[in-house]
Amino acid sequence: MKAVTYHRYGNPDVLGVTDVDEPKLGPDSVKVAVRAASINPVDWKVMAGNLDGVIDVFFPVIPAWDVAGVVEQPGPAVTEFAIGDEVIGYVRKDYVQGGTLAEKVAAPVRTLARKPRNLSWEQAAALPLAGLTAYQVLVHALKVAEGDTVLIHAAAGGVGSLAVQIAATRGARVIGTASAANHEFLRSLGAEPVEYGADLVDNVRGKAPVGVDAIFDLIGGDTLSLTPRLLADGGRVASIADPQVKQYGGNYVFVRPDASDLTALTELVEAGDLRIEVAESFPLSEAAAAYRKSMEGHTRGKIAITVSE
């Protein structure tokens, strides 16, 4: 089968399309014929070697963790899915090697859920990692509820745009930071936009004079350091970008595969409460270009990879 692989750490130049063996099917896994995958910043950070001290990597690596496809064969212990079922997954295992930029992937059943019926393959592949990140931060870490005012940094990106919508479905008022060019987009998602920059605190306080109830940080660093000036008394903060959030009494969140949470996202999509923005789609043969686009850091929504029709 065809797959994107890399044999050493590096930049997108290390990526190439090669012929590899089909993945073996364990008892608790599902072999999925991949229709589409998507790129997340963590994918190129893994490729650069930035997670080498955290997770075992075995070369050659097939990168990426997001997938949408069709069940080709369930493992002998799998009862949740049958041949022909359309599924999505955040297929992160306990090591890095056999990812989703391939014609087929063996996915642990715990990583999969039914594909939303109203999404294209590319939209569906863009949902799992970003959607689970937003959902787990807002629902489990921040416990956002009706009446809360939530500030989401980098609200127009892949995770941020989904977080805006998820927070809104929970009855929260949402303030989102973004460049001026993305303000109308944020309004269309249900957020009140504010611009980055030196006036960020004043801009947010102008909308929430006593501070916000919860902050979802996707930037870290200097932006995270503004937290005490933005939070209301008793407010909560969580970050996926900077472990220093713990200094502010917050939670550092690393998304995990969860079939129940992924099913909840599917239900939101099918109810019309969650819109998936795909900025651009690349064929498998142009995966390196997709990585470069993601690394530019200015994408609205997600970058998808079309693997097969």
Disulfide bonds with the S-S distance in Angstrom:
none
